[in-house]
Amino acid sequence: MKKFIVNSAILSANMDPVACSMGLPKMLQNVGIKDVKVATCYCCSEAGKVVARFEAPSKESLSKALRMIKFPVESIMEANVILPKEVPDEKAFYFYSEMGGYIGQNSASLEDFLEKVNSIDVKSLEFHFYRGDFEKWFKEVWGYEELDEEIRNLRKLNLKGQILRTRLYDTVSKFLEMQKP
C-alpha cells in the first residue's frame, strides 16, 4: 500500500468539513471500497477544506474511490520518499529579495527551509514564489514532484504577504509530515 495526502477542494455548502473528515472511512465502506484506508484526517481550513492521509494501492485507485463518494479533490500527492536530511551548500536554497539581492539566508534542509519561511521578509518569499524557485528546488534537489505540483497550484491563487507565508508553510509541513515512516 502506498501513502497519499489528499487536499480537498472547497466543500459544497451542504457538506460540513468536520462531519466529512470524520465520516470518510464510513463513506468508503458504504460504497464497498476495501482497498483504500483513511490513515488520518485534518479538518479544517478557513476555506472549508479537508486534508487527509490515505493508504491505497495506487493514485488511480484512490482517485476512483474518492470520485465514488463524491469527495471534491484539489490534489493528491504520493508520500513515500525518504531522502537525506541535508544537502551540500551548492544545492542549498539561497534567499533573495530581488535579482542580485541576496539577503544572507539559505537552507540546506527542509526543516530549516520551514523555519526560514516563518522568519524571513515576505518580499523574499513572494520573489521566489512567483518565479517558481521553490517548486524547482523541491523537484530538482529533493525529488518531490508532488510537492512541486502543490506549490504550482498555490501560485494560481495569487497569494501575497502573510497569507502566502502561512499557506506555503502549511503545504510544505503537511507534505513533510506525510514523509515520516
C-alpha positions as CSV (number, residue, x, y, z in Angstrom):
1,M,0.0,0.0,0.0
2,K,1.2,3.5,-0.9
3,K,0.6,6.6,1.2
4,F,-1.1,9.7,-0.2
5,I,-2.0,13.2,1.0
6,V,-5.3,14.5,-0.4
7,N,-6.3,18.1,-0.2
8,S,-10.0,18.7,-0.8
9,A,-11.4,21.4,-3.0
10,I,-13.7,23.7,-1.1
11,L,-16.6,21.6,0.1
12,S,-20.0,22.4,-1.1
13,A,-22.3,24.4,1.2
14,N,-24.2,21.3,2.2
15,M,-21.0,19.4,3.3
16,D,-19.8,20.0,6.8
17,P,-16.0,19.8,6.8
18,V,-15.9,18.2,10.3
19,A,-18.5,15.6,9.5
20,C,-16.9,14.9,6.2
21,S,-13.5,14.3,7.7
22,M,-14.8,12.1,10.4
23,G,-17.1,10.2,8.0
24,L,-14.6,9.4,5.3
25,P,-14.0,5.8,6.5
26,K,-17.7,5.1,6.7
27,M,-18.4,6.7,3.3
28,L,-15.7,4.4,1.7
29,Q,-17.2,1.4,3.4
30,N,-20.7,2.3,2.3
31,V,-19.8,2.1,-1.4
32,G,-17.8,-1.2,-0.9
33,I,-14.3,0.1,-1.1
34,K,-12.0,-2.1,0.9
35,D,-8.5,-1.4,-0.6
36,V,-8.4,2.4,0.4
37,K,-7.9,3.3,4.0
38,V,-8.1,6.7,5.8
39,A,-5.0,7.0,8.0
40,T,-5.6,10.5,9.4
41,C,-7.8,13.4,8.6
42,Y,-7.1,17.1,9.4
43,C,-10.0,19.5,9.4
44,C,-10.5,22.3,8.6
45,S,-9.0,25.2,6.9
46,E,-10.7,28.6,6.9
47,A,-11.8,28.0,3.4
48,G,-13.8,24.8,4.4
49,K,-11.3,22.3,3.1
50,V,-10.1,18.9,4.4
51,V,-6.6,17.4,4.3
52,A,-6.5,13.6,4.7
53,R,-3.8,10.9,4.6
54,F,-4.8,7.7,2.8
55,E,-3.3,4.4,2.1
56,A,-4.2,2.8,-1.3
57,P,-2.7,0.5,-3.9
58,S,-2.3,3.4,-6.4
59,K,-3.1,7.0,-7.0
60,E,-5.6,5.9,-9.6
61,S,-7.5,3.6,-7.2
62,L,-7.6,6.3,-4.6
63,S,-8.8,8.9,-7.2
64,K,-11.6,6.5,-8.3
65,A,-12.6,5.8,-4.7
66,L,-12.9,9.5,-4.0
67,R,-15.0,10.1,-7.1
68,M,-17.3,7.3,-6.0
69,I,-18.0,9.0,-2.7
70,K,-18.2,12.4,-4.4
71,F,-15.3,13.8,-2.4
72,P,-14.1,17.1,-4.0
73,V,-10.4,16.7,-4.7
74,E,-8.0,19.6,-5.2
75,S,-4.8,17.5,-5.3
76,I,-3.4,14.0,-4.4
77,M,0.3,13.6,-3.5
78,E,2.1,10.4,-3.0
79,A,4.1,10.4,0.2
80,N,6.7,7.7,0.3
81,V,10.1,9.2,-0.4
82,I,12.8,9.2,2.3
83,L,15.6,11.5,1.4
84,P,18.7,12.9,3.2
85,K,18.1,15.4,5.9
86,E,20.5,17.9,4.5
87,V,22.0,18.8,1.1
88,P,25.5,20.2,0.4
89,D,25.9,24.0,0.2
90,E,25.9,24.1,-3.6
91,K,22.3,22.6,-3.5
92,A,21.0,24.7,-0.7
93,F,18.3,27.2,-1.3
94,Y,19.6,30.8,-1.2
95,F,17.0,33.5,-0.5
96,Y,17.0,36.8,-2.5
97,S,14.7,39.8,-2.3
98,E,15.3,40.6,-6.0
99,M,17.7,39.7,-8.8
100,G,21.2,40.2,-7.2
101,G,19.7,40.9,-3.8
102,Y,20.9,38.0,-1.7
103,I,19.6,38.5,1.9
104,G,22.2,36.4,3.6
105,Q,19.9,33.4,4.3
106,N,20.0,29.9,2.9
107,S,18.5,26.5,3.7
108,A,20.2,23.1,3.3
109,S,17.4,21.1,4.9
110,L,13.7,21.1,4.6
111,E,13.3,21.8,8.3
112,D,15.5,24.8,8.1
113,F,13.5,25.9,5.0
114,L,10.3,25.9,7.0
115,E,12.0,28.0,9.8
116,K,13.1,30.5,7.2
117,V,9.6,30.6,5.6
118,N,8.3,31.7,9.0
119,S,11.1,34.3,9.7
120,I,12.4,36.0,6.5
121,D,11.0,39.0,4.9
122,V,7.8,38.1,3.0
123,K,9.1,40.0,0.0
124,S,11.7,37.3,-0.5
125,L,9.1,34.6,-0.3
126,E,7.0,36.5,-2.9
127,F,10.0,37.0,-5.2
128,H,10.9,33.2,-5.2
129,F,7.3,32.0,-5.2
130,Y,6.2,33.8,-8.3
131,R,9.5,32.9,-10.2
132,G,8.8,29.2,-9.5
133,D,12.0,28.8,-7.5
134,F,10.6,26.8,-4.6
135,E,9.0,24.1,-6.6
136,K,12.1,23.8,-8.8
137,W,14.2,23.3,-5.6
138,F,11.7,20.7,-4.2
139,K,11.7,18.8,-7.5
140,E,15.3,19.0,-8.7
141,V,17.1,18.9,-5.4
142,W,14.8,16.8,-3.3
143,G,12.9,14.8,-5.9
144,Y,9.5,15.8,-4.6
145,E,7.4,16.1,-7.8
146,E,4.2,16.0,-5.8
147,L,5.3,19.0,-3.7
148,D,6.3,20.8,-6.9
149,E,2.8,20.4,-8.1
150,E,1.3,21.6,-4.8
151,I,3.3,24.8,-4.9
152,R,2.4,25.4,-8.5
153,N,-1.3,25.0,-7.5
154,L,-0.8,27.5,-4.7
155,R,0.7,30.0,-7.1
156,K,-2.6,30.0,-9.1
157,L,-4.2,31.6,-6.1
158,N,-2.1,34.8,-6.3
159,L,-1.3,34.8,-2.6
160,K,0.6,37.6,-1.0
161,G,2.0,38.6,2.3
162,Q,1.2,36.7,5.5
163,I,-1.3,34.6,3.7
164,L,1.4,33.4,1.3
165,R,3.7,32.7,4.2
166,T,1.1,30.6,6.1
167,R,-0.1,28.6,3.1
168,L,3.5,27.9,1.9
169,Y,4.4,26.8,5.4
170,D,1.3,24.6,5.8
171,T,1.7,23.0,2.4
172,V,5.4,22.1,2.9
173,S,5.0,21.0,6.6
174,K,2.0,18.7,5.8
175,F,3.9,17.2,3.0
176,L,6.9,16.5,5.2
177,E,4.8,15.1,7.9
178,M,3.5,12.5,5.4
179,Q,7.1,11.5,4.5
180,K,7.7,10.2,8.0
181,P,7.6,6.5,8.3
